[in-house]
Amino acid sequence: MEREGIRRAALTAVETMAVVASSRLAISFLSHSPRLSSPASAASFSVFVSRGVSSAARFRCAAGQTGFFTRLGRLIKEKAKSDVDKLFSGFSKTRESLSVVDELLLYWNLADTDRVLDELEEALLVSDFGPKISFKIVDSLREDILAGKLKSGSEIKEALKTSVLQLLTSKGSKTELQLGFRKPAVIMIVGVNGGGKTTSLGKLAHRLKNEGVKVLLAAGDTYRAAASEQLEVWAERTQSEIVVADDDKVKAPSVLSKAVKKGKQQGYDVILCDTSGRLHTNYSLMEELVSCKKAVAKVIPGAPNEILLVLDGTTGLNMLPQAREFNEVVGVTGLVLTKLDGSARGGCVVSVVEELGIPVKFVGVGEGVDDLQPFDAEAFVNAIFS
């Protein structure tokens, strides 16, 4: 009994010393950190200190992973700016449809204001900016012209570009991937049939692998024939691991749950979850997406970190009802607009952001493996109005 008492006393002394050391570290940190100078911040930090050494270890781990994902998001966005030539070539058809803007404004004079603005409005409508946005932009330009704020064609064009940029950034500013603070981050890809979900997922895996990210693919499309085989081709191409259904009777939530468990156990950085294409009007299939989301969250609370809705850019404004329904059912966090290289409807990007307030994360500007480009609002505006 005496020995047991001595052992307990020794352990208590060691734990006390650890907490005291952590407290000193906290006091030093608080005194040098302006962000923790408020009472509320100090209180939340003191909770961390009271938990001792093990909590300190968890804090360091979480902070390191937060930095990893933050740097990853910024790096991908920076790469978008360096790949601006691909964005320009990808939006060539939209740029052609808007080339009339330069012609209209080249010899602009005040007497021609109404005619020029009517034709400018028509050009925006043809490029699928949508009636609401087209009218809003043109009305704003008309007011500034009549007020004497815009006095030349070049000033009108700059004002036009500024208006479009503001529409994109006021509601859809978080274009970087938001991957949380712990590994693995989970991204779920959703959308209607034929929009390019699996291809977009494969291209995203390729981009992440190029940044040194350990990626796991989950073949959650259990309906479409050869969907798993298509994703397996991408897994081989990107040298990524993949989790597929064991047999035809396995449902998508089970596949995604299995993949997330594996990712968590084996230290993967990002898990990319494919899902079956479904019409937004099919209630039972839309409900399955809710089950997929819940299955992922059971393994990692708070996951998926991103739910990316893939929309076919060639459908133009017809994509809006799809986006509304998917957002209501599963809570879309970002958009991927595909096939914009084959369409003159690039203005639909602005319409979707304005209507739904959901940021565009990526745009498809070609068929190559590197042609899924991170969306940059300023580069986009320059690309369509160059």
N, C-alpha and C positions, 0 to 999 in steps of 0.2 A: 504493500500500500504506500509505503514511504517513497519507494522508487517511482511508482505511478504518479504520485503527487509532484515529485521533482520534475518528471518528464513533461507533465502538463504545464507546470510553471515555466519551464524552458520554452515550450512551444508558444505560450502566451507572450513571453518576452520578445520572441522573434517576430511574431505577428504585429506586436505593438511597435517595434522598431520599423517594420515595413510601412505601417500606416503613417508613422511620424515622418518617415522619409518622403512618402508620397505627399503628405500635407505640406512639407517644406517646398517640394517641387511645385505644388499647386500655388502656394503663396507667392513664390518667385515668379511663376508664369502669369498670375493675376496682376502682379505689380508692373509687369512689362508689357501687358497686352491690353491695348485700348478697347478691343472688342469685348473683353470680359470685365470691363470696369463698372458696368451697371449692376445693381443688386440682383436683378433676375438672372443675369448671366452667371454671376458669382455663385448664386444659390444652386443653379443647375450643375456648375462645375464641382461644388462641394459634395454633391451626391456621388459624383464619380470618385472623389477622393475617399469617401467613407467606405467604399467597397474594397479598398486595398489593392494589392499588387496585381491580382488576376484581372480586375477591371482595367487597370492601367495598360495591361498587355492587350486587352480587347480594343481599347481606345486607339492604341498605336496601329493595330491591324486595320481597323476600320478607316482610319485617316489615310493610311497608305493606299488602300483600295479606292477610296474616294478620289485621291490624286490620280490614280491609274486611269479611271474611267473619264475623269475630267480632261486629262491630257489627251486621251484617245479621241474624245469628241472634238476637241479643238484641232487636233492634228488632221482629222478627216476633213474638217471644214477648211483648214488651210490648204489642203491638197486640192480642194474644189477650186480655189482661186488660181492655183498653179495650172490647173487643167482647163482654164477658161476657153481655150481654143475649141475644145470638144463641145462645150456648151454653145458657143457661137455656131458651130457647124450643125449641131443638133436642132437648133431653132431656126434654121435657114428658111423653112417654108413660112413660118410665122413672120419672120423678118421681111420676106417677099410681100406678104399680104399687107404689111404695115409700111412698105416703102412709099406708098402714096402720101404718107405723112410728110416726108421730106419734099416731095413735089409740091404739095399744097402750101407748105410754109416757105419755100424758097423765094417766091416773089410776093409774099403776103403783104397786103396793105389794109388799112383800117376799113376802107369801103367794102372790101370783100369778106369782112369778118363772118357774117352770117352764113354765107355759102361755104367758106372754108371750114367752119366749125361743124356744119351739117355733114360734110364729106368726111371730116375727121371722126365724127360720131359713127358714121356708117362703117368706116375702116375698123374701128374698135369692136363693133358688133360682129362683123364678119370674122374677126379673130377670136370670138367667143369670150369677150370681156363681160358680156351680159348687159342687158338693158339698164339695170339699176346702176351699175358701176360706170358704164359708158356715159349715161346722162349726168351722173354726179361729176365726173371728170370734166366733161365739156362745159357744164354750167359754171364750174369753178373757173375755168379758163376764160369764159365769156365775161364774168364779173371782173376778173383782173385786167382784161384787155380794156373794157369800158372805163375802168377806174384809172387807166393810164399806167398800171404797174408793169404791163408787158407791151413792149414797143417794137419788137422785131420777131421774125420767124424763129430765129435761134433761141430767143428768150421763151417763146411759147413752147418750143420743143423741150427745153430744160424743165419748164414748169410741168409739162405733161409727164416726163420721166419722174420728177419728184413726187407727183401725185400718185403714180402707180407704186413707187417705192414705199411711200407712207402707208398705202393700203396693205401692202404685204407685211410691213414690219410692225404696224400698230396692233395687229391681232395674231400674227404668226411669227413672232420673233425668235422663239426657241427652236431653231432649226437643227441644232446639234443633238445627237443622240443623248438621251437622259438615262443613264444606266445605273443609277443608284449609288450605293456606297459599299456593297459587298459582292463578292464573287460566289457563284456565277450570276451574271446578269442574264435575264431572259427576254428575248424579243419574239413576239408572236406575229405572224404574217397572216392577214385575212383579206378577203375580197371575193368578187364574183368570178364565175367561170371565165377562163380565157383572158383574164386581165394581165397575166404575167407574174403570178405570185411566186411560183417555184423558181423561175428564171431570175427574178429579182432577189430571192433569198440566196441563190447560188452566187450571184454577182456580189451581194453584200458579204457573203462568206469569203469570197476572193479578196475583197478590199480589206476586211478585218485580218485575214491571214497575212497579207502584205505588211501589216503593222505589227506583226509578231504576236497576235492574239490567238490563244488556244480555243478553237471553235468546235462545238458539237452540234450536229444537225439532227433534227427530230422529224421523221416522216409522218406527220399527222394527217396527211391526205389519204384517208383509207377508203375513199369512194372511187376516185378516178383510176381507170386502168393504167398501169405503168407509171403512176405518179411516184411510187417509191423508187422504181428503176431510174427515173429521170433525176431524182434527188441523189441517188447513189452515184450517178455519173458526175454530178457536181461535187460530191464528197471526194471522189477520186481525183477530179481535176484540181481541187483546192487542198488536197491532202488533209481532209478533215474526217473525224470519226462520225458515224451515223447510227441512229437507233431507228429500227423499223419494226412493224408489227410482226409477231411470231406466226400468225395465221390470218386468214380472211375474216375471222369472226371478231378479232380484236378491234375495239373502238378507239377513236382518236384520243379521248382523254387519258386512256390507259397508256398509250404510246408516249404522250407528252409527259405524263407523270413518271414513267420509267426513265425517260431521257433526262429529266431534271434531277432525279435521284442520282443517276450516274454522273451527271455533271457536277453535282454537289460533292459526291464522294471522291471523285477522281481529280478535282481541282481544275475544272475548265473555267475559262474566263467568261465566255459568252455562249449561250445556247440559242440557236435559231430554230424556231418551231414553225413548220409548215402546217397549213390546214386545208381542208377541202374547199374548193370553190363552191359558192352557193348564191342563189338569187336572194336579194335582200327581202323579197316578198315571201320566201319559204320559211314559215314560222318554226317548224320542227328543226330544220337545219340551223337556223339562227340560234335556237336555244342550245344546240350542241356546242356552239362557240362559248356560251356561258359556262357549260360544263368543262370545257377545255381550260378556260381561265381559272375556274375553281380548282381543278386538278393540279394546276401549276402552283397556285397559291397555297395549297395544302402542304406542299413540299418546302416551298420558300415563301413565307409570309410577305405580302407586298408585291410579289411577282405576278404577272410579267411586268418588267420595267417599261417596256414599250409595246404597244399594239399598233402595228403599222398597217394601214389600209392601202392596198394596191388598187389604183384606178387607171383604167385605159384612157389615155389622153385623146384618142381618136373619137371617143364618144362625146367630147365637149361638155356642154352644160348638162347633158343627160346623166352625168356622173353624180350630180348633186343629190337626187333622191336616194341613191345607193349609199352615199356617204352619211347622210342624215340617219338612215336606218341602222347602219353598222355602229355609228357613234352612240345611238340611243341604247342599243343592245349590249355592247361590250365596252364602250368608252374608248374611242380611238384617240391615241396620243400623237400620231403623226401620219402623214400621207406620203405615198410613193406614186408619182405620176409617170406612167410608162408610155412608150410608143409616140412620144412627142416629136421625134425626128421625122415621122411620116405624116405629120398633120400641120395644118396652118392654124390650129386652135390653141396656141400657147397661152392666150389670154384667159383660158379656163383656170389656170393656176391662180390668178388674182381672184376670180369669182369664187373659187372653193375656199380660199383663205378668208375672204371678206364675209362669205355666207356662214361658214362654220366656226371660224376662229381657231381652226386646227392648223398647226404649222406643216409646211411641206418639208420633209426630211431629205428626200432623194427624187431625182427626175431621170427617166430613161431617155437618153439622147442617141441611141444607136443599138446595134445588135452585138457589138463586141463585149468581151468580158469586163472591160474597164469602162463601159459606157453607162453604168449606173452612177450618176454624179451627185455628190452632196449638194443640196440646194443652197444657193447663196443669192439673196434677193437682189443685191446691187448688180451682181454679175448677170443675173437673169434679165433685169431691166436694160442693161447695156447691150445684151445679146439680141433682144427683140427690137430695140430702137436704134441700132448702130447705123 
